């Protein structure tokens, strides 16, 4: 499989800006995708998943991206949407209905998904006074469940072009903890997800979370 350069993904993707992913050659030395320059083209757009007035349906968004020549589609899969309740004796109970229809619409048009693992349900947060919103990383004592979630995404969408771990972890708005962005904690989060994903598929690229432009006035 190609390797995906995580730092080639910029924060503007979250606004639907076209995406170029750098890929390497396949094992036999041939180009791993149809493009001769070894790049994948696509869009980062979640408007069909987290809808607002006037947003497109999954089928419409997939069609628009296909008409623009997209090969990949980047979108967040939020853990709290997939597993709002903690695992009990029967284990994890994941709900994929929000995402399956969009992924199917992409596949029908020859576009591969590029999920972004993001967020944590309330039961997996730090203490409420520490977590300030919905984009909090999971508590350190919930990293096993975080890894289970990452592995479940890899199993659910085996044709993914890659799986990205978080979005803009250097920005306080996307890493909502009392202490703000924490490179060491993000590295632990990334490592746990990568290990779990590669236990499912050793060749599936795991992408470093795209970084966002920050300014002192933004509180990052």
C-alpha positions in Angstrom: 0.0 0.0 0.0 1.1 3.6 -0.5 2.3 5.6 2.5 0.5 8.8 3.1 2.4 11.9 4.3 0.4 13.2 7.2 1.9 16.7 7.1 0.7 17.1 3.5 -2.8 17.5 4.9 -3.5 21.1 5.8 -6.1 22.6 8.1 -8.0 24.1 5.2 -9.3 20.6 4.4 -11.9 20.9 7.0 -13.5 23.7 5.0 -13.8 21.6 1.9 -10.6 22.7 0.2 -9.2 20.2 -2.3 -6.9 17.6 -0.8 -3.7 16.1 -2.3 -2.2 13.1 -0.6 1.4 12.1 -1.2 1.7 8.3 -1.9 4.7 6.1 -2.5 5.2 3.2 -5.0 3.6 -0.2 -4.5 5.6 -3.2 -3.6 6.3 -4.0 -7.2 7.5 -0.5 -7.9 4.5 0.4 -10.0 2.4 3.5 -9.4 0.0 2.7 -6.6 -2.8 4.8 -8.0 -3.9 6.1 -11.4 -2.2 9.4 -11.2 1.2 9.4 -12.8 2.7 11.8 -10.1 1.9 9.5 -7.2 -0.7 11.9 -5.6 -4.2 11.3 -4.6 -6.8 14.1 -5.1 -9.8 14.6 -3.0 -11.9 16.8 -0.7 -12.4 17.2 3.0 -16.1 17.8 3.6 -18.4 16.6 6.3 -21.4 18.7 5.4 -23.4 15.6 4.4 -22.7 13.9 7.8 -23.2 16.8 10.2 -25.9 18.5 8.4 -27.2 22.1 8.4 -29.8 24.0 6.4 -28.9 23.6 2.7 -26.2 20.9 3.1 -26.1 18.2 0.4 -27.2 14.7 0.8 -24.5 12.0 1.0 -25.3 11.0 -2.6 -25.2 14.6 -3.9 -21.9 15.4 -2.1 -20.3 12.1 -3.5 -21.6 13.0 -7.0 -20.1 16.5 -6.8 -16.8 15.2 -5.6 -16.7 12.5 -8.3 -17.5 15.1 -11.0 -14.5 17.1 -9.8 -12.3 14.0 -10.2 -11.9 13.1 -6.5 -10.1 9.8 -5.7 -10.4 10.1 -1.9 -12.8 11.8 0.5 -11.7 13.0 4.0 -14.4 13.2 6.7 -14.5 12.8 10.5 -15.8 9.8 12.3 -16.7 11.0 15.8 -16.4 8.4 18.5 -19.3 9.8 20.5 -21.5 9.3 17.4 -20.4 5.7 17.0 -20.4 4.6 20.6 -22.5 7.0 22.8 -22.8 4.4 25.6 -19.9 2.6 27.4 -19.2 -1.1 26.6 -20.9 -3.4 29.1 -20.9 -7.1 29.5 -21.8 -7.6 25.9 -18.9 -5.5 24.7 -18.8 -2.6 22.3 -22.1 -1.6 20.6 -21.1 0.6 17.6 -23.5 2.5 15.5 -22.4 3.2 11.9 -25.6 4.4 10.4 -24.4 8.0 10.1 -21.4 7.0 8.0 -22.2 3.9 6.1 -24.5 5.6 3.6 -21.9 8.2 2.7 -19.2 5.6 2.4 -21.4 3.5 0.1 -22.2 6.6 -2.0 -18.4 7.3 -2.3 -17.6 3.7 -3.3 -20.3 3.7 -5.9 -18.4 6.5 -7.6 -15.0 5.1 -7.2 -13.9 7.3 -4.3 -12.1 5.8 -1.3 -12.8 7.0 2.2 -10.2 8.7 4.4 -11.8 8.7 7.9 -10.5 11.0 10.6 -10.8 9.7 14.1 -12.1 12.4 16.3 -13.8 13.2 19.7 -14.7 11.0 22.6 -18.0 10.2 24.2 -18.8 11.7 27.6 -18.1 8.3 29.4 -14.6 8.3 28.0 -13.7 11.9 28.9 -11.5 13.1 31.7 -13.4 14.5 34.7 -16.1 17.0 33.6 -14.2 19.9 35.0 -11.2 19.1 32.9 -13.1 18.4 29.6 -14.5 21.7 28.3 -16.5 20.4 25.2 -17.1 17.7 22.7 -13.6 17.7 21.1 -11.8 16.4 24.2 -9.3 13.6 23.8 -10.2 10.4 25.7 -9.0 10.0 29.3 -5.7 8.2 29.7 -7.6 5.3 31.4 -9.8 5.0 28.3 -7.0 4.5 25.8 -7.8 0.8 25.4 -11.4 1.6 24.3 -10.0 4.3 22.0 -7.8 1.7 20.4 -10.8 -0.6 20.1 -12.7 2.2 18.3 -9.8 2.8 15.9 -9.6 -0.9 15.1 -13.4 -1.0 14.5 -13.1 1.8 11.9 -10.3 -0.1 10.1 -12.5 -3.3 10.0 -15.6 -1.4 9.0 -13.9 0.4 6.1 -11.1 -1.9 4.8 -10.8 0.0 1.5 -9.9 3.2 3.2 -7.0 5.2 1.6 -5.8 5.7 5.2 -7.0 6.6 8.7 -6.1 10.0 10.1 -5.9 10.4 13.9 -7.5 13.6 15.1 -7.8 17.0 13.4 -5.7 20.1 14.3 -4.5 18.7 17.7 -2.3 21.8 18.0 -5.4 24.0 18.2 -7.2 24.6 21.5 -10.6 24.5 19.8 -9.9 21.0 18.6 -8.2 19.7 21.7 -10.5 21.0 24.5 -8.7 20.2 27.7 -7.8 22.5 30.7 -4.2 22.5 29.6 -4.7 22.9 25.9 -2.8 21.2 23.2 -0.3 18.6 24.4 2.1 17.1 21.9 3.1 14.2 24.2 -0.5 13.3 24.9 -1.3 13.4 21.2 1.6 11.2 20.4 0.3 8.6 22.9 -3.2 8.9 21.4 -1.7 8.5 17.9 0.5 5.5 18.8 -2.4 3.6 20.5 -4.6 4.1 17.4 -1.9 3.2 15.0 -1.1 0.0 16.9 -4.8 -1.0 16.9 -5.3 -0.2 13.2 -2.2 -2.1 12.2 -3.3 -5.1 14.2 -6.3 -5.2 11.8 -4.3 -4.3 8.6 -0.6 -3.8 8.8 -0.5 -2.1 5.5 -3.2 0.5 6.1 -1.6 4.0 6.3 -2.2 5.9 9.6 -2.0 9.6 9.1 -0.8 12.2 11.6 -3.5 14.7 12.4 -3.4 17.8 10.2 -2.2 20.9 12.0 -4.0 24.2 11.9 -2.7 27.8 11.7 -2.6 29.2 15.2 -2.3 32.7 16.5 -1.9 33.9 20.1 -5.3 35.6 20.0 -6.9 32.2 19.1 -6.0 30.8 22.5 -4.0 27.9 21.0 
